[in-house]
Amino acid sequence: MSDPEDGQVLVELVDPTGRAIGALGKLDAHRAPGRLHRAISVLLLDRSDRLLVQRRAAGKYHSAGLWSNTCCGHPRPDERPAVAASRRLAAELGLIVAPDDLVAAGTVTYEVVDPVSGLVEREYDHLFVGRATNEPHLDPAEVADITALSLADLPAATTDWSGCTAWFSIVLRAAMPALSSLARP
């Protein structure tokens, strides 16, 4: 079942240190020039140590049809980022991963613009890595497709970022040390 992340959903505005300073409608936070807000990005490995990446649904209001990290979204005001990550994994992909089973991989702050919609991603992004233990069940309103990429093949597969979301390369590079540490030797 979908967990709509539309303009009526509130996101938590933050200062550059990640301290909460208010809330704003999600769409308003993404309109130029963008407002810095809390986000989550998740990178999961499957049972074969391959990275699960999703193609965003064609109906998404920004970055539609582009490949991206396993899952991303926004904590609700006062919601712990790991809880939001678990909630979004279940809503978008039907993946059941408890918040305590996600490994915090740091934070990254970025500002990128979706060239099609003009919407701005000014995010203080909490990164999580983990392992998928059940088969995905995609919500077609959120995810058009999912594929798995070998970590060994990842550098070659990601030399052309044109089919990817503007934030994917930033998130992947920042989370790669934690993601690699999860892979079985």
C-alpha angles and dihedrals in degrees: 000000000000123000099205114225098191135140093284092064114095121231125199114250114216139187120239090275093055096254112147113248103169145309135269138177110277096238092047090052089055098047114104128307085025129215123244108252141164118269139169130221123189129197115189132187121216124225090278094054093254121141114246112223127180135214107222116238118265090240096060111121092232136021089013116180094011127126117247146157119307092273141343138178145125133286114235113245107289093007115130110246093234090054090050090049091052091046093051093046089056095044098046103031108013088240114149110212118153116228090244090055092060117090116221108234099185132263133283129193120210144159117211132159126222101231093209102048099023089227117147126228105206098166141167092205124200109209124213133182129191147129130280111227100178133049115268121252106196124219100221091210088062108026130034097185144347131210137176124233125197112241088226091055095041098095091055093042093053102047090102111052095176094106093046136084115269092247100046097088091048093050094043095050092047095047098039097095091053092042093051091051089060094055116101114246 
